[in-house]
Amino acid sequence: MDQILFTTVAELPQQRVYVGYSVYTKKGMLTVIPRPPEFESKSSGAFKVSKEGYVVLQFAPSVGADEPIYDWNHKQTFSLSVSEMGTLIILGARDSWEFSHETVKLKSSKIDVRKVLKVEPLLDATGHLFSLRVLKKPANMEGIQKSIFLPVTRADLEVLRSLFNYIMPYLLGWNAFGNSIKPEVYSQVNSTNPRYGADNEWNR
């Protein structure tokens, strides 16, 4: 089957599109993938964001000696919320930060999982070190900890900041709200909903 190529976004079919950005290092590979928000329909026919979107950081260790070969069978993941993305955006060249997620209970296997992502400046000031520690503790057994360390250059970190700044409104659903703004829709809403009416105290 011949591959169909689209030259512009407008030509794309109305289906899911998968994107990501990868940072390649000798220590491993970091891939950043956005996940969209979830919406729920209301009885009025409108839609509401039921779950904000986020980005997933995928860490794959390198197992190659002479050249990097990435082992995706032993990858580790860490999800960043919009507010956590904001923390990375404002992180200074000499700043460090630690993200620690709550323990997750996997009912099927009865394993407690704790993930800690630490971002700290490299000693040579060329970027930041991303270190991810994953502690898995099966019931009635000692915990198993896995760690991966990846240096991220200032240039790659700047790319991540730019991507985060761009995608954040979409993860919050604000783009859907903007696309829904039509005079015939909101003139009707303002006239029937006292909260948003022109003469309501909410707008004063």
N, C-alpha and C positions, 0 to 999 in steps of 0.2 A: 504494500500500500504506500502510495506517495505521501510524503510528509507535507502538511499544509503550514505555510509560513504566513504570519501576520506582521505587517510592518508598523502598525500603530495600535495603541490600546483600544481605540474605538472599534477596530476590526475584530477584536477578540470576542468569541461567543460568551454568552452569559452563563459561564460555568466557573468552577473553582480554579484559581491560579495559585501555584505553589512557588514561593520565592525563599531565598535565604542568602546569607553572607557568611563566608568561611575565612578563617584566619589559619594559615598553614605555618607550623613551626617544626623544628627538629624534635621537640618534646611531645608534640601531639597536634591535634586539629580542633579548632573551636568553630562551631557552626551556630549561627543565630537564625531562628525561624519564628516568624510572627504567627500568633493564633488569634483569629477574629473573635469579637464579642458574640454573645448569644442574645437573641431577642425572643420576647414572648408577646403574643397578640392579646389585646384587650377586647372586652366586649364591644367597645365603641368602634372597633376596626383599626385602632391605632396600635403601634408597637412600642415596647419598652425594653431597654437593655436589662436583661436578667442576670448577666454575668459579663464583667469587663474582659476584654481581650488581654493578652500578655505575650511575652516572647520566651521562647525556650532556648536555653544555651545547651548545646550538645558537645561534650568533651570526649574525644577519642584519643587514646594513648598511641604513641608511635612505638612500633616494634622492629623497625628497620635499623640496621647497623650503619650501612654506608649512606643510604638515602631513606627518607621517611616513608614508612608503610603504616597506615593507620588501621588500628584494630577496632572496628565498629561492633564486634561481638562483646567488647568490654567497655562500651561507651557509658558515660554517666550524664545525667541531665539535671538542669536546675532552671526553674521558671522564675522570671522576673515580672513583677507587677508594674503598673504604670508608675507608681510612686518610687519603686526601687530603680526603675529606669531613670527617673529624675535624679536620684542620688548619684548614679554613674555619670550623668550629663554634667553635673556641677563639680565632680571630683577634680581637685587640683593636681598639679604635677607631683606634689610632695605629699598628697593626702592618701589615706588608706581607709578602707571600710570593710565591714564584715556583715554579711547577710546570713541569718540563721533562720531556717524554716521550722515550723512546729513539727513535732513528731507525728508521723503518719502511721496509722494502724491499718495494716493490710489483713483484713479479716480472713481471707482465704488461706493465707500461709502463716498467719499469726506472727508477723515480723514487724518490729518497730524500726522506722527509718528516720534518721536525722541527717540533714544536709547543711553544710556550712560552706559558703562561698566567701573567700577573702580576696580583696583586691588591694595590693600594696605596691608602692613604687619600686622599680628595679634600682639596684645599687649604682648602675652606670647612668641612671637618669634617661634611659632610652624609651621608657614606657612603664607599664605596670605588669605585675605578676598576678595571674588569675589562678588561685589554688582552690580546688574543690575537694572537700572531705565528705565521704558518705559512710555513715555508721549504720550497719544493719545488725539488729539484735534479735535473733530468733528466740522464741519462748524457752525459758529454762536453759539457755546456752549463753556462752560468752559472745560479746559483740564482734563483728567482722568489719574492719575499717578499710576503705579503699580511698586513695588520694591520687590526684593528678594535678600537675603544675604546668601552666602554659604562660610563657612571656608574650605580652601583647604590646607591640610598638605604639608610639605616640600617633603615628599615621593611622594605624588600624583602629585605635581607640577613637580617633577623631571621626572616622567613618561610622563607627558604631553610634557615636553621639548624633551625627547627622541623621542616621536612619531612625534612631529613637525619636528625635524631634519631629521627624516627618510622620511616623506611623502612630504616634500617641493619640491624636484626635480620632483616628480610625478605630483604635482599640477601645475608645470610650463611646463610640457610636455617634460622634458629633458630625461626621460626614453624612450619615443617614439623615440626621436632623436637618442639616443644611440643604440637602437635596429635597427634603419634604416641604421647605418653605415656599408656599404659593399663596398669593393674595386671596383666592377663593376659599382656601382651606382655613387660613388663620383669621380671616375676617369673620367666618362662621364660628370659630372657636372662641374668639374674644367676645362675641355677642351673646353666646350661650353659657360661657363659663365665668362666674363672678370673680374667680381668682385672677383671671387674666384680662378682664374687661378694662376698657380705657378709663372708666371712672372709678375703678376699684383702688382701695388704699395700697394694694400690693405694688402699684405702679407709681406711687407718689414718692 
